[in-house]
Amino acid sequence: MAKSIIDGVLFSDSELPGEDRGQVVVSISKQNTLPSDIKKKMAKKAKSVGANAVEKFETAQSGHHWLFTASILMWDTESLYGVGVAKKISKEQMKEALAK
């Protein structure tokens, strides 16, 4: 069970306790984007819905359709996506999750 805290938001690839605040999906249209960049963007979005954690966090990379990459305005051919479920958890629940 991988966990990390980015900008005060707990990220976990498994389930977490707490109140569900909805799915969070972000993308960055730039090759060689770091997973920490996706997490920072997701942390901001999670905080905007009153969450302090993201469970079931996953990342994926996807190519753009050739029509989009044919443009001189589009430099990168792939995007990195992050998806998870925003949760509001208590400080005690966060401590317990980090201890596991």
C-alpha positions in Angstrom: 0.0 0.0 0.0 1.8 3.1 -1.3 1.2 6.4 0.5 2.5 9.9 0.3 1.5 13.4 1.4 1.7 16.3 -1.1 0.7 19.8 -0.1 -1.1 18.5 3.0 -3.1 15.8 1.1 -2.7 12.1 1.8 -2.5 9.9 -1.4 -3.0 6.2 -1.2 -3.4 3.5 -3.9 -5.9 1.7 -1.6 -9.1 2.6 0.2 -9.1 5.1 3.1 -11.7 5.8 5.8 -13.7 9.0 5.8 -16.3 11.0 3.9 -16.4 10.6 0.1 -16.1 13.9 -1.7 -16.2 12.5 -5.3 -13.9 11.5 -8.0 -10.9 13.6 -8.9 -9.4 13.5 -12.4 -6.6 15.7 -13.7 -4.4 15.7 -16.7 -1.2 17.4 -17.8 -0.6 17.6 -21.6 3.2 17.3 -21.4 5.5 14.4 -21.9 7.9 13.5 -19.1 5.7 14.9 -16.4 6.5 13.7 -12.9 3.9 11.9 -10.8 4.5 14.6 -8.2 3.2 17.2 -10.7 0.0 15.2 -11.1 -0.3 14.8 -7.3 0.1 18.6 -6.8 -2.6 19.3 -9.3 -4.9 16.7 -7.7 -4.2 18.0 -4.2 -5.4 21.4 -5.3 -8.5 19.9 -6.8 -9.2 17.7 -3.7 -8.8 20.7 -1.4 -11.3 22.7 -3.5 -14.0 20.1 -2.6 -13.0 20.1 1.1 -11.0 16.9 1.0 -7.6 16.2 2.6 -7.0 12.7 1.1 -7.2 10.9 -2.2 -7.8 7.1 -2.2 -7.4 4.6 -5.1 -4.8 7.0 -6.7 -3.6 5.9 -10.1 -1.7 7.5 -13.0 -1.8 6.7 -16.7 -0.2 8.0 -19.8 -2.1 8.3 -23.1 -1.2 9.5 -26.6 -3.0 12.3 -28.4 -4.9 11.7 -31.6 -2.8 12.5 -34.7 -5.0 15.5 -35.6 -4.0 17.2 -32.4 -0.3 16.4 -32.7 -0.3 17.7 -36.3 -0.7 21.3 -35.0 2.4 23.4 -34.6 0.8 24.7 -31.3 0.9 21.2 -29.8 4.4 20.1 -28.9 3.8 17.0 -26.9 2.2 13.8 -28.2 1.1 12.4 -24.8 -0.7 13.4 -21.6 -0.3 12.1 -18.1 -3.6 11.5 -16.2 -4.3 11.1 -12.5 -7.5 9.7 -11.0 -8.7 8.9 -7.5 -11.5 9.5 -5.0 -11.3 12.6 -2.8 -11.9 11.9 0.9 -12.3 14.0 4.0 -10.6 12.2 6.9 -9.9 13.1 10.5 -6.4 13.6 11.8 -6.7 10.3 13.8 -7.7 8.4 10.6 -4.8 10.0 8.7 -2.3 8.9 11.5 -3.7 5.4 11.4 -3.5 5.2 7.6 0.1 6.3 7.6 1.0 3.8 10.3 -0.2 0.8 8.2 
